[in-house]
Amino acid sequence: MKNYHAVMEYMESNKKNPSKYDITVRSLYTWIKHQRKVMNAGKSQGERLDLFNELLDLAEEYRRVNQYQ
């Protein structure tokens, strides 16, 4: 839950997703990546799954847009 709150706080305050290139937030990026892997494997359930889906909705809102489109 600590990482969940840290990621949500980062996304809401910076209006962007954590980047794998920024050393200060790389741990948040890898946490999201791992949680997606767990969710896709079907191991995540209940309230955790609902919270993570909420986080993914916010991540989609702040998704990086290709500059050429």
ROSESE-211644 format. One record per atom (N, C-alpha, C, O): residue number from 1; residue in three letters; atom name; x, y, z. Coordinates in pm, 1 decimal, m for minus. Each point is the difference from the previous one (the first is absolute). Example, Ala and Ser with C-alpha at 12.3 -4.5 7.8 and 13.67 -1.06 7.14 Angstrom:
2
 num residuo atomo        x        y        z
   1     ALA     N   1319.0   m569.0    780.0
   1     ALA    CA    m89.0    119.0      0.0
   1     ALA     C     90.0    120.0      0.0
   1     ALA     O    103.6     m1.9     66.5
   2     SER     N   m138.6    106.9   m138.5
   2     SER    CA     82.0    119.0      6.0
   2     SER     C    m77.0    109.0     73.0
   2     SER     O     50.9    110.8     16.9
This chain:
69
 num residuo atomo        x        y        z
   1     MET     N     82.6   m119.3      0.0
   1     MET    CA    m82.6    119.3      0.0
   1     MET     C     87.0    125.7      0.0
   1     MET     O    m39.2    103.9    m53.1
   2     LYS     N    158.1   m114.9    113.5
   2     LYS    CA     89.9    115.1      4.0
   2     LYS     C     38.3     41.3   m142.3
   2     LYS     O     m1.5    118.5    m33.2
   3     ASN     N     35.7   m216.3    m50.3
   3     ASN    CA     36.8     30.4   m138.2
   3     ASN     C   m118.9     52.0    m79.3
   3     ASN     O     14.5     89.9    m82.9
   4     TYR     N   m131.4   m146.2    108.1
   4     TYR    CA   m121.0     45.8    m69.1
   4     TYR     C    m22.8    148.5     27.1
   4     TYR     O    m23.6     77.8    m92.5
   5     HIS     N     30.8    m39.3    218.8
   5     HIS    CA    m21.5    140.6     36.0
   5     HIS     C    111.0     89.1    m56.1
   5     HIS     O    m26.5    113.1    m40.8
   6     ALA     N    149.1   m162.4     38.3
   6     ALA    CA    111.0     78.6    m55.0
   6     ALA     C    m19.4     23.5   m149.0
   6     ALA     O     25.3    110.1    m48.9
   7     VAL     N    m70.0   m212.3    m24.3
   7     VAL    CA    m21.9     14.4   m144.2
   7     VAL     C   m115.5     95.9    m26.3
   7     VAL     O     10.5     87.5    m85.9
   8     MET     N   m120.7   m103.3    159.2
   8     MET    CA   m115.2     88.8    m19.0
   8     MET     C     37.6    145.0     29.4
   8     MET     O    m40.0     90.9    m72.8
   9     GLU     N    115.6    m69.8    178.1
   9     GLU    CA     41.7    135.4     36.0
   9     GLU     C     90.0     59.5   m108.8
   9     GLU     O    m15.0    116.4    m37.0
  10     TYR     N    108.1   m197.1    m13.6
  10     TYR    CA     90.4     46.5   m105.1
  10     TYR     C    m78.6     37.7   m125.8
  10     TYR     O     24.3    105.2    m59.1
  11     MET     N   m117.8   m190.4     18.6
  11     MET    CA    m75.6     24.8   m122.2
  11     MET     C    m91.0    122.3     13.1
  11     MET     O    m12.8     78.1    m94.2
  12     GLU     N    m48.9    m61.8    208.3
  12     GLU    CA    m89.5    113.3     19.2
  12     GLU     C     75.7    131.7     11.6
  12     GLU     O    m48.5    103.2    m46.5
  13     SER     N    164.3   m105.2    106.6
  13     SER    CA     74.6    124.9     16.7
  13     SER     C     77.8     39.7   m125.3
  13     SER     O     14.9    119.0    m27.7
  14     ASN     N     35.3   m217.0    m48.9
  14     ASN    CA     81.0     30.4   m117.9
  14     ASN     C    m75.6    m11.8   m131.8
  14     ASN     O     52.0     39.0   m104.5
  15     LYS     N   m172.4    m91.6    108.0
  15     LYS    CA    m83.9    m16.4   m119.5
  15     LYS     C     69.0    m82.9   m107.4
  15     LYS     O    m12.7     27.9   m119.2
  16     LYS     N     86.4   m130.8    163.0
  16     LYS    CA     65.1    m91.4    m93.6
  16     LYS     C     29.2   m131.5     70.4
  16     LYS     O     m5.1     m9.2    122.7
  17     ASN     N     35.3    m91.0   m201.6
  17     ASN    CA     33.5   m132.3     51.9
  17     ASN     C    147.6     m4.4     40.6
  17     ASN     O     80.8     75.7    m53.6
  18     PRO     N    m45.2   m162.9    147.0
  18     PRO    CA    141.5    m16.7     34.5
  18     PRO     C     78.2    m51.8   m120.8
  18     PRO     O    m50.3    m82.3    m76.5
  19     SER     N    171.1    129.8     60.2
  19     SER    CA     82.6    m36.1   m114.9
  19     SER     C    111.4    m95.2     41.2
  19     SER     O     56.0     10.7    109.1
  20     LYS     N    m25.2   m103.9   m198.5
  20     LYS    CA    110.5    m90.8     29.1
  20     LYS     C    134.6     69.0    m18.0
  20     LYS     O    102.8    m53.7     41.2
  21     TYR     N   m102.1    170.2   m101.1
  21     TYR    CA    124.7     73.6    m23.9
  21     TYR     C     35.0     95.5    112.8
  21     TYR     O    114.6     43.9     10.0
  22     ASP     N   m210.4    m10.9     74.7
  22     ASP    CA     23.7     90.4    112.5
  22     ASP     C     35.1    m83.6    122.4
  22     ASP     O    m84.0    m73.2     52.4
  23     ILE     N    207.2     84.3     m7.7
  23     ILE    CA     51.1    m83.0    110.5
  23     ILE     C    m81.7     19.9    127.3
  23     ILE     O    m16.0    m94.4     77.4
  24     THR     N    m35.5    213.4    m54.0
  24     THR    CA    m70.4     27.3    124.6
  24     THR     C   m134.3    m71.4      8.9
  24     THR     O    m49.2    m23.9    110.3
  25     VAL     N    m11.2    m10.7   m223.7
  25     VAL    CA   m131.6    m65.8      2.0
  25     VAL     C      1.3   m136.3    m68.6
  25     VAL     O   m105.7    m57.3    m26.2
  26     ARG     N    222.0      6.4     m2.4
  26     ARG    CA      9.0   m129.9    m67.9
  26     ARG     C    m62.1   m111.5     83.3
  26     ARG     O    m59.3    m92.5    m55.4
  27     SER     N     71.8     99.9    186.1
  27     SER    CA    m58.6   m104.4     85.1
  27     SER     C   m152.2     m0.8    m11.4
  27     SER     O    m61.6   m106.4      6.9
  28     LEU     N      0.6    222.5    m24.1
  28     LEU    CA   m145.2      5.9    m19.0
  28     LEU     C    m38.5    m61.8   m133.5
  28     LEU     O   m100.7    m70.1    m10.1
  29     TYR     N    180.6     96.0    m91.3
  29     TYR    CA    m24.4    m57.4   m132.4
  29     TYR     C      7.6   m152.4      4.2
  29     TYR     O    m86.1    m68.5    m55.1
  30     THR     N    188.5     16.4    120.3
  30     THR    CA     15.2   m146.0      5.8
  30     THR     C   m109.6    m63.0     85.2
  30     THR     O    m41.4   m112.6    m27.3
  31     TRP     N     m6.5    182.5    129.7
  31     TRP    CA   m110.0    m51.6     80.4
  31     TRP     C   m126.1    m14.0    m84.8
  31     TRP     O    m68.9   m101.7      7.7
  32     ILE     N     38.3    203.3    m88.8
  32     ILE    CA   m117.0     m6.3    m88.3
  32     ILE     C     15.3   m114.5    m99.3
  32     ILE     O    m94.6    m75.0    m24.3
  33     LYS     N    212.7     62.1    m32.2
  33     LYS    CA     25.9   m105.7    m97.5
  33     LYS     C    m22.1   m138.1     62.6
  33     LYS     O    m61.7    m87.2    m61.1
  34     HIS     N    112.0     68.3    182.1
  34     HIS    CA    m16.6   m128.1     68.6
  34     HIS     C   m146.8    m26.5     32.8
  34     HIS     O    m47.1   m112.8    m14.4
  35     GLN     N    m24.8    214.9     58.0
  35     GLN    CA   m141.1    m18.0     34.6
  35     GLN     C    m83.6    m34.7   m123.0
  35     GLN     O    m94.8    m77.9      9.7
  36     ARG     N    129.0    134.7   m124.4
  36     ARG    CA    m69.1    m37.0   m124.4
  36     ARG     C     23.0   m147.4    m32.1
  36     ARG     O    m91.5    m70.4    m42.5
  37     LYS     N    214.2     25.1     63.4
  37     LYS    CA     34.3   m140.0    m25.5
  37     LYS     C    m79.6    m92.8     92.7
  37     LYS     O    m50.7   m103.1    m44.2
  38     VAL     N     40.1    138.8    170.0
  38     VAL    CA    m76.6    m79.1     96.3
  38     VAL     C   m148.3     m0.6    m37.4
  38     VAL     O    m65.5   m104.0      6.7
  39     MET     N     13.0    219.9    m45.8
  39     MET    CA   m139.9     10.4    m37.1
  39     MET     C    m30.0    m84.0   m124.3
  39     MET     O   m100.9    m70.3     m4.5
  40     ASN     N    187.5     77.3    m95.6
  40     ASN    CA    m21.6    m76.0   m123.0
  40     ASN     C     11.5   m150.3     22.6
  40     ASN     O    m59.0    m78.2    m74.5
  41     ALA     N    133.8     37.3    175.7
  41     ALA    CA     12.0   m141.4     33.3
  41     ALA     C   m120.8    m49.4     79.1
  41     ALA     O    m15.2   m120.3     21.2
  42     GLY     N    m70.6    212.3     22.3
  42     GLY    CA   m119.7    m36.9     74.1
  42     GLY     C     22.7    m21.9    147.8
  42     GLY     O    m84.3    m59.9     66.8
  43     LYS     N    195.0    106.4    m14.3
  43     LYS    CA     32.5    m21.1    141.1
  43     LYS     C    m50.8    112.0     90.5
  43     LYS     O     m5.8    m16.0    121.9
  44     SER     N    m30.8    128.9   m181.6
  44     SER    CA    m50.8    112.8     76.9
  44     SER     C   m152.1    m11.0      8.0
  44     SER     O    m65.0    m36.2    m98.0
  45     GLN     N      8.0     67.7    215.6
  45     GLN    CA   m143.5    m15.9     14.6
  45     GLN     C    m55.9     95.8    103.9
  45     GLN     O     74.1     60.6     77.4
  46     GLY     N   m204.3    m48.5    m77.4
  46     GLY    CA    m70.7     78.3    101.5
  46     GLY     C     24.9    148.4     m8.6
  46     GLY     O      4.3     58.9   m108.0
  47     GLU     N     12.2      0.3    225.7
  47     GLU    CA     16.1    144.5     11.0
  47     GLU     C    128.4     48.2    m67.8
  47     GLU     O      2.5    108.7    m57.7
  48     ARG     N    102.9   m188.1     64.3
  48     ARG    CA    126.9     37.9    m64.1
  48     ARG     C    m17.3     14.5   m150.1
  48     ARG     O     55.7     91.6    m60.4
  49     LEU     N   m131.7   m180.6      0.2
  49     LEU    CA    m24.1      5.2   m143.3
  49     LEU     C    m78.0    125.6    m36.5
  49     LEU     O     30.5     65.0   m100.0
  50     ASP     N   m130.4    m30.5    179.8
  50     ASP    CA    m78.9    121.1    m24.3
  50     ASP     C     86.6    125.1     11.2
  50     ASP     O    m10.2     90.5    m82.8
  51     LEU     N     95.3    m85.3    184.8
  51     LEU    CA     88.0    115.3     18.1
  51     LEU     C     99.8     11.6   m115.1
  51     LEU     O     27.4    109.9    m48.1
  52     PHE     N     26.6   m223.6      4.4
  52     PHE    CA     97.0      5.3   m107.8
  52     PHE     C    m66.3     40.6   m131.4
  52     PHE     O     61.1     70.5    m80.2
  53     ASN     N   m184.2   m113.6     57.2
  53     ASN    CA    m71.9     43.9   m119.5
  53     ASN     C    m24.1    150.3      2.3
  53     ASN     O      4.8     65.4   m104.1
  54     GLU     N    m30.7    m10.4    222.1
  54     GLU    CA    m15.2    144.2     15.3
  54     GLU     C    131.3     71.0    m34.5
  54     GLU     O     m0.3    103.8    m66.3
  55     LEU     N    110.3   m159.7    110.9
  55     LEU    CA    131.7     55.6    m30.3
  55     LEU     C     27.5     m6.3   m150.4
  55     LEU     O     54.3     94.9    m56.6
  56     LEU     N    m90.7   m204.5     m8.1
  56     LEU    CA     21.3    m12.9   m144.3
  56     LEU     C    m85.4     98.8    m79.1
  56     LEU     O     42.7     49.1   m104.6
  57     ASP     N   m162.3    m19.9    153.7
  57     ASP    CA    m83.5    101.2    m65.6
  57     ASP     C     66.3    136.7      5.8
  57     ASP     O     m1.3     74.5    m98.0
  58     LEU     N     58.9    m41.9    212.3
  58     LEU    CA     71.0    127.0     14.1
  58     LEU     C    124.4      1.7    m88.1
  58     LEU     O     33.0    102.9    m59.0
  59     ALA     N     35.9   m215.9     50.1
  59     ALA    CA    119.2     m9.2    m85.1
  59     ALA     C    m37.6     19.7   m146.2
  59     ALA     O     74.8     62.7    m75.0
  60     GLU     N   m188.0   m114.7     34.2
  60     GLU    CA    m45.3     16.7   m138.0
  60     GLU     C    m32.7    146.7    m29.0
  60     GLU     O     21.8     48.3   m111.1
  61     GLU     N    m73.7     21.1    210.9
  61     GLU    CA    m31.4    141.4    m15.9
  61     GLU     C    127.8     81.8    m24.5
  61     GLU     O     m0.9     95.1    m78.1
  62     TYR     N    109.5   m132.4    144.6
  62     TYR    CA    126.7     72.0    m13.4
  62     TYR     C     95.8    m68.7    m96.8
  62     TYR     O    120.7     23.8      4.1
  63     ARG     N   m173.2   m106.7    m88.6
  63     ARG    CA     83.1    m73.0    m95.1
  63     ARG     C     71.7     95.9    m93.9
  63     ARG     O    m57.2     99.0    m45.3
  64     ARG     N    181.0   m129.3     17.5
  64     ARG    CA     81.7     82.7    m88.7
  64     ARG     C    m57.2     m6.9   m141.2
  64     ARG     O    m34.8   m107.6    m48.6
  65     VAL     N     25.3    223.6    m16.7
  65     VAL    CA    m54.2      7.7   m135.3
  65     VAL     C    114.3     17.4    m97.6
  65     VAL     O     89.8     81.3     22.0
  66     ASN     N    m93.2   m157.5   m129.7
  66     ASN    CA    102.4      9.7   m101.9
  66     ASN     C     m6.0    139.2    m62.8
  66     ASN     O   m107.9     45.7    m37.6
  67     GLN     N    219.5     20.8     26.0
  67     GLN    CA      4.0    135.2    m50.2
  67     GLN     C    m27.9      9.9   m149.6
  67     GLN     O    m25.8    109.6    m49.9
  68     TYR     N     30.1   m219.7    m21.8
  68     TYR    CA    m17.8      2.7   m145.3
  68     TYR     C   m141.6    m32.3    m42.3
  68     TYR     O    m28.3     m1.8   m119.8
  69     GLN     N    m61.9    m23.8    213.0
  69     GLN    CA   m137.2    m32.2    m37.4
  69     GLN     C    m91.5    116.5     20.3
  69     GLN     O   m119.7    m10.1    m26.8
